């Protein structure tokens, strides 16, 4: 904003004094180059802050969903989502298996932590003015590339080299710290039965290199890596086939569950129907067993017909019968 205000004031002052559109165009060009150079200088810092904020908000959505109490069997994430799934697992907020498709875990944390400090936070005013000419020169170079060769606003932050000594020192220290953060987070993920990680990566991926997933497996041998041949970052063919496989397996388990429930229902229905028919057509149910005179005088409940006789009762009945015959 300071550069913009100074150059705008210079443009207006020059136009009033000289009254020439040529010098006004020159001043406007200088203002454009200065503003462009400042945006280029700050773009990495702004990008990293935006990535960090977006990652934290996305992770909070998953964590809030897990904290709602609804059980989840597995978390599946692709690229950015795979990095969030591994992050949630590293935070021990989820203890189930995770399937990560081309996870951008290392790239994401390098982008978040490398150069997260403001480029001008440790520079003095004199250093800022000393770097002004260098900023303008860089702006002219980038403007030339943008006009004639095409300019890519996104660059590899891991290979980015700042021209000032302050930026070089800051980049090297933050890159090493971010690398350690990534390694420590990966090593935190246990390989127990409740924490199983399957990484699926295409060998033709140009967005997230396959080496990143191989490095994840190297740091944590409990991870399983499945390399899909002739597939890019989106894994279109493999993802479609995976969806079909999951649907078939789900429908198969649903059929098995329905069959088991129906079989159990008909088994118990047949069991109790058999008992009811046997009880209904039993002669003892209607007429009861033959009783002696002594037995008929004894008070017995209705349910005694369904229970076995006590010990010694049969001998007592036989004794009464023998007395009657005599």
CORZI-V31015 format. One record per residue. N is the residue number from 0. RES is the residue in three letters. PHI is phi in radians with two decimals (999 if undefined). NEAR is the number of other ideal C-beta (glycine too) atoms within 10 Angstrom. Layout:
<<N	RES	PHI	NEAR> <N	RES	PHI	NEAR>>
This chain:
<<0	UNK	999	7> <1	UNK	-1.15	8> <2	UNK	-1.06	16> <3	UNK	-1.09	12> <4	UNK	-1.15	10> <5	UNK	-1.13	12> <6	UNK	-1.19	19> <7	UNK	-1.15	14> <8	UNK	-1.12	11> <9	UNK	-1.15	13> <10	UNK	-1.12	19> <11	UNK	-1.15	12> <12	UNK	-1.13	11> <13	UNK	-1.15	16> <14	UNK	-1.16	16> <15	UNK	-1.22	9> <16	UNK	-1.34	9> <17	UNK	-1.66	11> <18	UNK	1.13	9> <19	UNK	-2.07	11> <20	UNK	-1.27	10> <21	UNK	-1.12	8> <22	UNK	-1.19	14> <23	UNK	-1.12	16> <24	UNK	-1.14	12> <25	UNK	-1.12	13> <26	UNK	-1.14	19> <27	UNK	-1.14	16> <28	UNK	-1.13	14> <29	UNK	-1.11	17> <30	UNK	-1.10	18> <31	UNK	-1.10	13> <32	UNK	-1.13	20> <33	UNK	-1.12	18> <34	UNK	-1.12	16> <35	UNK	-1.14	19> <36	UNK	-1.14	23> <37	UNK	-1.17	20> <38	UNK	-1.10	13> <39	UNK	-1.15	18> <40	UNK	-1.15	20> <41	UNK	-1.70	13> <42	UNK	-1.15	13> <43	UNK	-1.14	21> <44	UNK	-1.12	16> <45	UNK	-1.13	11> <46	UNK	-1.08	16> <47	UNK	-1.17	20> <48	UNK	-1.13	13> <49	UNK	-1.16	11> <50	UNK	-1.12	18> <51	UNK	-1.11	16> <52	UNK	-1.12	11> <53	UNK	-1.14	12> <54	UNK	-1.13	18> <55	UNK	-1.10	11> <56	UNK	-1.18	9> <57	UNK	-1.15	16> <58	UNK	-1.15	17> <59	UNK	-1.12	10> <60	UNK	-1.09	10> <61	UNK	-1.16	19> <62	UNK	-1.13	16> <63	UNK	-1.14	9> <64	UNK	-1.18	11> <65	UNK	-1.21	16> <66	UNK	-1.36	9> <67	UNK	-1.25	8> <68	UNK	1.72	6> <69	UNK	-1.33	7> <70	UNK	-1.29	6> <71	UNK	-2.22	11> <72	UNK	-1.47	6> <73	UNK	-2.67	12> <74	UNK	-1.99	20> <75	UNK	-2.07	16> <76	UNK	-2.44	22> <77	UNK	-2.05	19> <78	UNK	1.01	21> <79	UNK	-1.04	19> <80	UNK	-1.14	18> <81	UNK	-1.13	27> <82	UNK	-1.14	24> <83	UNK	-1.16	23> <84	UNK	-1.09	25> <85	UNK	-1.16	26> <86	UNK	-1.13	23> <87	UNK	-1.11	18> <88	UNK	-1.18	23> <89	UNK	-1.19	18> <90	UNK	-1.39	13> <91	UNK	1.06	11> <92	UNK	-1.63	13> <93	UNK	-2.51	19> <94	UNK	-2.05	11> <95	UNK	-1.73	14> <96	UNK	-1.25	16> <97	UNK	-2.30	22> <98	UNK	-1.99	20> <99	UNK	-1.95	28> <100	UNK	-1.72	26> <101	UNK	0.85	28> <102	UNK	-1.21	29> <103	UNK	-1.65	24> <104	UNK	-1.19	26> <105	UNK	-1.15	23> <106	UNK	-1.10	21> <107	UNK	-1.15	22> <108	UNK	-1.30	22> <109	UNK	-1.14	22> <110	UNK	-1.20	22> <111	UNK	-1.35	21> <112	UNK	-1.73	21> <113	UNK	-1.28	23> <114	UNK	1.18	23> <115	UNK	-1.27	17> <116	UNK	-1.39	16> <117	UNK	-1.09	13> <118	UNK	-1.07	18> <119	UNK	-1.93	17> <120	UNK	-1.23	9> <121	UNK	-1.89	12> <122	UNK	-1.68	15> <123	UNK	-1.44	9> <124	UNK	-1.12	8> <125	UNK	-1.12	8> <126	UNK	-1.16	14> <127	UNK	-1.12	12> <128	UNK	-1.22	9> <129	UNK	-1.17	12> <130	UNK	-1.50	20> <131	UNK	-1.07	14> <132	UNK	-1.11	9> <133	UNK	-1.17	13> <134	UNK	-1.10	19> <135	UNK	-1.12	17> <136	UNK	-1.11	13> <137	UNK	-1.14	18> <138	UNK	-1.09	21> <139	UNK	-1.12	15> <140	UNK	-1.12	13> <141	UNK	-1.18	17> <142	UNK	-1.14	17> <143	UNK	-1.10	11> <144	UNK	-1.12	12> <145	UNK	-1.16	14> <146	UNK	-1.35	9> <147	UNK	-1.98	8> <148	UNK	-2.07	8> <149	UNK	1.54	7> <150	UNK	-2.10	13> <151	UNK	-1.73	8> <152	UNK	-1.32	10> <153	UNK	-1.81	8> <154	UNK	-2.26	11> <155	UNK	-1.25	9> <156	UNK	-1.26	20> <157	UNK	-1.25	14> <158	UNK	-1.77	6> <159	UNK	-1.27	13> <160	UNK	-2.14	8> <161	UNK	-1.41	16> <162	UNK	-1.46	12> <163	UNK	-1.44	15> <164	UNK	-1.15	9> <165	UNK	-1.11	15> <166	UNK	-1.20	21> <167	UNK	-1.11	12> <168	UNK	-1.14	12> <169	UNK	-1.16	20> <170	UNK	-1.17	20> <171	UNK	-1.18	13> <172	UNK	-1.18	13> <173	UNK	-1.26	17> <174	UNK	-1.15	17> <175	UNK	-1.15	12> <176	UNK	-1.18	13> <177	UNK	-1.15	21> <178	UNK	-1.12	16> <179	UNK	-1.15	11> <180	UNK	-1.09	14> <181	UNK	-1.08	22> <182	UNK	-1.11	17> <183	UNK	-1.13	11> <184	UNK	-1.16	18> <185	UNK	-1.19	21> <186	UNK	-1.22	11> <187	UNK	-1.20	12> <188	UNK	-1.27	21> <189	UNK	-1.34	16> <190	UNK	-1.88	13> <191	UNK	-1.24	9> <192	UNK	-1.19	8> <193	UNK	-1.49	10> <194	UNK	-2.20	17> <195	UNK	-2.06	17> <196	UNK	-2.12	24> <197	UNK	-2.05	15> <198	UNK	-1.87	23> <199	UNK	-2.01	23> <200	UNK	-2.44	26> <201	UNK	-1.54	24> <202	UNK	-1.32	11> <203	UNK	-1.81	12> <204	UNK	-1.29	20> <205	UNK	-1.83	8> <206	UNK	-1.51	12> <207	UNK	-1.99	23> <208	UNK	-1.07	14> <209	UNK	-1.09	15> <210	UNK	-1.08	11> <211	UNK	-1.15	19> <212	UNK	-1.22	27> <213	UNK	-1.11	14> <214	UNK	-1.20	16> <215	UNK	-1.06	23> <216	UNK	-1.17	16> <217	UNK	-1.15	13> <218	UNK	-1.32	16> <219	UNK	-2.33	18> <220	UNK	-1.12	8> <221	UNK	-1.26	12> <222	UNK	-1.26	20> <223	UNK	-1.92	13> <224	UNK	-1.94	16> <225	UNK	-2.04	12> <226	UNK	-1.66	14> <227	UNK	-1.73	20> <228	UNK	-1.36	8> <229	UNK	1.01	9> <230	UNK	-2.22	19> <231	UNK	-1.63	15> <232	UNK	-1.19	17> <233	UNK	-1.41	15> <234	UNK	0.92	21> <235	UNK	-1.06	11> <236	UNK	-1.12	13> <237	UNK	-1.19	17> <238	UNK	-1.13	15> <239	UNK	-1.12	10> <240	UNK	-1.17	12> <241	UNK	-1.15	16> <242	UNK	-1.10	10> <243	UNK	-1.13	10> <244	UNK	-1.12	10> <245	UNK	-1.10	11> <246	UNK	-1.12	10> <247	UNK	-1.14	10> <248	UNK	-1.12	10> <249	UNK	-1.11	10> <250	UNK	-1.15	10> <251	UNK	-1.11	10> <252	UNK	-1.17	10> <253	UNK	-1.14	10> <254	UNK	-1.12	10> <255	UNK	-1.11	10> <256	UNK	-1.13	10> <257	UNK	-1.14	10> <258	UNK	-1.12	10> <259	UNK	-1.13	10> <260	UNK	-1.14	10> <261	UNK	-1.16	10> <262	UNK	-1.11	10> <263	UNK	-1.13	10> <264	UNK	-1.12	10> <265	UNK	-1.21	10> <266	UNK	-1.13	10> <267	UNK	-1.18	10> <268	UNK	-1.12	10> <269	UNK	-1.13	10> <270	UNK	-1.09	10> <271	UNK	-1.27	10> <272	UNK	-1.17	10> <273	UNK	-1.10	10> <274	UNK	-1.11	10> <275	UNK	-1.16	10> <276	UNK	-1.17	10> <277	UNK	-1.11	10> <278	UNK	-1.27	11> <279	UNK	-1.25	9> <280	UNK	-1.64	9> <281	UNK	-1.42	11> <282	UNK	-1.09	8> <283	UNK	-1.19	11> <284	UNK	-1.21	12> <285	UNK	-1.63	8> <286	UNK	-1.80	8> <287	UNK	1.39	12> <288	UNK	-1.30	9> <289	UNK	-1.21	8> <290	UNK	-2.15	12> <291	UNK	-1.47	14> <292	UNK	-1.13	9> <293	UNK	-1.17	14> <294	UNK	-1.20	15> <295	UNK	-1.20	9> <296	UNK	-1.38	8> <297	UNK	-1.33	9> <298	UNK	-1.45	5> <299	UNK	-2.28	11> <300	UNK	-1.43	7> <301	UNK	-1.18	7> <302	UNK	-1.42	7> <303	UNK	-1.17	13> <304	UNK	-1.22	12> <305	UNK	-1.72	9> <306	UNK	-2.05	8> <307	UNK	-1.27	7> <308	UNK	-1.32	10> <309	UNK	-1.27	8> <310	UNK	-1.16	7> <311	UNK	1.51	8> <312	UNK	-1.27	11> <313	UNK	-1.14	10> <314	UNK	-1.12	9> <315	UNK	-1.14	13> <316	UNK	-1.16	15> <317	UNK	-1.10	11> <318	UNK	-1.14	11> <319	UNK	-1.15	13> <320	UNK	-1.14	14> <321	UNK	-1.15	9> <322	UNK	-1.15	10> <323	UNK	-1.18	10> <324	UNK	-1.16	5> <325	UNK	-1.15	5>>
